[in-house]
Amino acid sequence: MTRKCNFCGSTEYEQRKTEYLYSYKGNYLLVPNTPVEVCAGCGMVYYDAGVLKEIERRFFAIQKKEEKPDSYVELPRAAYGG
């Protein structure tokens, strides 16, 4: 069975890697080289459920200090004052 894009109906996909930012209650985990499938028709990005579950698992393991992240990145913050 051929899978179709939920948005444009295309059956053509490209395998790529991207950065994924997981966030939960003001805490973040940036995951480089996350595998994704991108619809060749409209550019919609699809993540594998197993990949997202592993990212979530690692996030909570890091929060509980059961695992260590590879590195830390400082994120600048600025509020919109409009």
C-alpha positions in Angstrom: 0.0 0.0 0.0 1.4 3.4 -1.0 1.3 6.1 1.6 -0.2 9.5 0.6 0.6 12.9 2.1 -2.2 14.0 4.3 -2.1 17.5 2.8 -1.5 17.2 -0.9 -2.0 13.5 -1.7 1.5 13.0 -3.1 3.1 9.6 -2.7 6.7 10.9 -3.2 8.9 11.4 -0.2 12.5 12.4 0.4 14.6 11.1 3.4 16.3 13.9 5.2 17.8 14.9 8.6 16.8 18.0 10.5 17.1 19.6 13.9 14.2 18.8 16.2 13.4 21.0 19.2 11.5 19.1 21.9 9.9 21.4 24.6 8.1 20.7 27.8 7.2 23.2 30.5 9.9 25.7 29.5 12.6 23.1 29.1 14.1 22.2 25.7 16.1 19.4 24.0 17.6 20.2 20.7 18.2 17.0 18.7 20.4 17.3 15.6 20.3 14.9 12.7 16.7 13.7 13.4 15.5 11.5 10.5 12.4 12.8 8.7 10.4 12.1 5.5 9.6 15.2 3.5 6.7 15.2 1.0 8.1 16.1 -2.4 4.8 17.7 -3.4 4.2 20.2 -0.6 7.2 20.0 1.8 5.2 18.6 4.8 7.5 16.9 7.3 6.7 13.5 8.8 8.5 12.1 11.9 8.6 8.4 12.7 6.7 7.7 16.0 9.5 5.6 17.3 12.0 8.4 16.8 9.7 10.9 18.7 9.3 8.4 21.5 13.0 8.0 21.9 13.5 11.8 21.9 10.9 12.1 24.6 12.5 9.3 26.6 15.9 11.0 26.5 14.4 14.3 27.4 12.9 13.0 30.6 16.0 10.9 31.4 18.1 14.1 31.2 15.6 16.0 33.3 15.8 13.3 36.0 19.6 13.3 35.7 19.6 9.6 34.6 21.4 10.6 31.4 23.6 13.5 30.4 23.1 15.6 27.2 25.9 15.7 24.7 26.3 19.4 25.2 24.4 22.5 26.4 23.3 25.4 24.2 22.3 28.8 25.6 19.1 30.1 24.0 18.6 33.9 24.0 15.2 35.1 25.2 13.4 38.3 24.3 9.8 39.2 25.0 7.7 40.9 22.4 7.0 44.4 23.7 4.3 45.5 21.2 
